[in-house]
Amino acid sequence: HERPFISEEDTTPLEPNMTFTIEPSIFWPGTLGVRVEDIFVCAPGGAYSLNDYSYKLVSV
């Protein structure tokens, strides 16, 4: 991973065309873990996602 890190500790200013990830995760100790990584690009007025997958929960 590279800066910027989206956290309280990282003070790197976000600039146009920088990319960053948001990585929510859930772990069941001793069993398994799941992490979904979303990649965003900084743009004037906000950010946009590079991911195009669905957020729909799929039961298997």
C-alpha positions as CSV (number, residue, x, y, z in Angstrom):
1,H,0.0,0.0,0.0
2,E,1.1,3.6,-0.7
3,R,-0.1,6.9,0.6
4,P,-2.6,8.4,0.9
5,F,-4.0,6.3,3.7
6,I,-7.6,7.3,4.6
7,S,-7.1,7.5,8.4
8,E,-6.7,9.9,11.2
9,E,-3.0,9.4,11.3
10,D,-2.2,10.2,7.6
11,T,-2.1,13.9,6.9
12,T,-1.3,13.6,3.2
13,P,-3.4,16.1,1.2
14,L,-5.6,14.6,-1.4
15,E,-4.9,16.0,-4.8
16,P,-6.5,15.5,-8.2
17,N,-5.7,12.1,-9.9
18,M,-4.5,10.5,-6.6
19,T,-6.0,7.1,-6.0
20,F,-6.9,5.5,-2.6
21,T,-8.7,2.5,-1.3
22,I,-11.5,2.0,1.2
23,E,-11.2,-1.6,2.6
24,P,-14.0,-2.6,4.9
25,S,-13.5,-6.0,6.4
26,I,-15.0,-8.5,8.8
27,F,-13.1,-11.4,10.5
28,W,-14.3,-14.4,12.4
29,P,-11.3,-15.3,14.6
30,G,-9.9,-18.7,13.9
31,T,-12.2,-19.2,11.0
32,L,-12.1,-16.7,8.1
33,G,-12.1,-13.1,7.0
34,V,-13.6,-11.1,4.2
35,R,-12.2,-7.8,2.8
36,V,-13.8,-5.8,0.0
37,E,-11.5,-3.2,-1.6
38,D,-12.9,-0.2,-3.4
39,I,-10.5,2.0,-5.4
40,F,-11.3,5.7,-5.8
41,V,-9.7,8.5,-7.8
42,C,-9.6,12.1,-6.4
43,A,-11.3,14.5,-8.8
44,P,-12.3,18.2,-8.6
45,G,-15.4,18.3,-6.4
46,G,-15.1,14.8,-5.1
47,A,-14.0,11.3,-5.9
48,Y,-15.2,8.5,-8.2
49,S,-14.9,4.7,-8.0
50,L,-12.9,2.6,-10.4
51,N,-14.8,-0.5,-9.4
52,D,-17.8,-1.7,-11.3
53,Y,-18.9,-4.7,-9.3
54,S,-22.3,-5.0,-7.5
55,Y,-22.6,-4.5,-3.8
56,K,-25.5,-7.0,-3.7
57,L,-25.1,-9.7,-1.1
58,V,-24.9,-13.1,-2.7
59,S,-25.7,-16.2,-0.7
60,V,-23.8,-19.4,-1.7
